[in-house]
Amino acid sequence: MHPIKAMVTLKQFEALDIRVGTIRSLSFSDTQADFLVLSVVFEDFQQSVFLDWKETRFEYEEIIGKQALILLNVPGIVAGTTGRVLELGTRDHLMPVLACPEHPIPDGSRLS
């Protein structure tokens, strides 16, 4: 079992912009061979977010149409991009899975 990370303040947590978005499409990156590019729709905007599942999860098309939690106000995994898909399993060497809402909720809803 991994130890719990250092405590963050409530103010630091509240600074994170985590929202629900629906994955509308995915494609292979033209510039980053190991990454997928997800097109995620939020309430009033759309954003592309990179995901590094290409070598660890082979049935990634099944996430199209699903809602996921996206951390918007952090650097992306590719230089010059922003946003991270919240996922489980990768750091523990398991097949990665999306962190997602239990039931469908409006796109753009914020984590509180």
Secondary structure, 3 states (H helix, E strand, C coil): CCCCCCCCCHHHHHCCCEEEEEEEEEEECCCCCCCEEEEEECCCCEEEEEECCCCCCCCHHHHCCCEEEEEEEEECCCCCCEEEECEECHHHCCCCEECCCCCCCCCCCECC
